[in-house]
Amino acid sequence: MIRMLTAHTREIDDVNGAVDDIMRQLQLEEHLLRHSVGISSFHPEFMETGVVGAVGAALPFDFVGGTASATAVTGAGGDLMLTVSVLTSDDIQFRTGACSLAENEPLAAIQRLYARLAPPFTEKPALLFTLAPVMADFGGDDLLAALDAVSGGIPVFGSLPFTPTPDGSGIEICCNGEHHAGLLTLVALFGEVNPEFYLTTIPDGRIIHQKSVITKAVNNRIQSINNLVPLDYLESIGLAEQGNIAGIGSIPFVLTLDDGSRVVRSAHSVTKEGDILTYGSVPQGAKIGFSDAGAAYVLQSARDDIARAVAARGNADALIFSCDGRKWPLGSGTTGEIYELAKYLDRSCTYQFAYAAGELCPVKNREGRQVNAFHNFSMIACLLRSGG
């Protein structure tokens, strides 16, 4: 069994005050069990002022975290905030590590990191929690393929941390005092974890525009759609004007693959050549459509597909992430998803929520087998059995 403890602070400038807030709420001396790990989400200013480092140093166990444009825990939510969840258990063990994907060959770095956490011929983890970097040519699907190769397909849950800045600058991922934008953090959970996963994403009825074909692509780089430069294509269907796209991250791309399966992608940037860089893979030959994902749909899916489902589960705590792109249609009501979660979850379970640039959550394939998958414009939840 796993118990989740949560805490938050809005104190950005007073480092000691922020640490006191967190420690007072966690009450570790009363609630801590044999094995523990801390997971944090925070506005970038908390890193700049030293609050993140001080909170991590004050906790007597491993600590990982990442930036977010908004975050929440049971009873509190908002943008200028730092949240901490502590997973603690007598029978579940946690091993934590990190490696830099920005400075190393990613596949080799991931292989070395996993081997440190789960050496060959030893017990395999039951779950891998990850905070992973946004990289131009190594997307979420590449990360999952690498983790599947070294772990044999162990369930992976987590996110690509993000920031509220228009250009995505200021991203930080941290692990036990080390922090930078290119850091990959893994928390391996050993024992009878038995996680449950929930996902809400773009339904077929929300896809607009006639589906076209990605005629040239490499990894997570779209180079042509219907044999047109991507920007020209988007301009032809009214999603770009004079070579510019306003809020490209809020336009979900719905891909239909050769096997009939469907994935959602969103873009993080456009190159000077007009290529679109996405957070996940975009196979050449896939059909591509676009989604009309308005505020009403975003709030309805958060409420009906996640909040109500998690609340109904009972006797479980939850880690929840939502794509930052889902926040954009909400306009001035950007904390709307947080309020929907709070209405159903504040009285029923302990949870931590954060926005992200991409979401990693297992799904069932056509044969009913659970497989790891990377998502955009989705909200995901991992439920863990809670104990007294």
Buried (B, 14 or more C-beta within 10 A) or exposed (E): BBBBBBBBBBBBEEBEEBBBBBBEBBEBEEEBBEBBBBBBBBBBBBBEBBBBBBBBEBBEBBBBBBBBBBBBBBBBBBBBBBBBBBBBBEBBBBBBBBBBBBEBEBBEBBBEBBEEBBEEEEEEBBBBBBBBBBBEEBBBBBBBBBBBEBBEBBBBBBBBBBBBEEEBEBBBBBBBEEBBBBBBBBBBBBBEBEBBBBBBBBBEEBBEBEEBBBBBBEBBBBBBBBEBBBBBBBBEBEBBEEEEBEEBBBBBBBBBEEEEEBBBBBBBBBEEEBBBBBBBBBEEEBBBBBBBBEBEBBBEBBBEBBBBBBBEBEEBBBBBBBBBBBBBBBEEEBBBBBBBBBEBBBEBBBBBBBBBBBBBBBBEEEEEEEEBBBBBBBBBBBBBBBBE
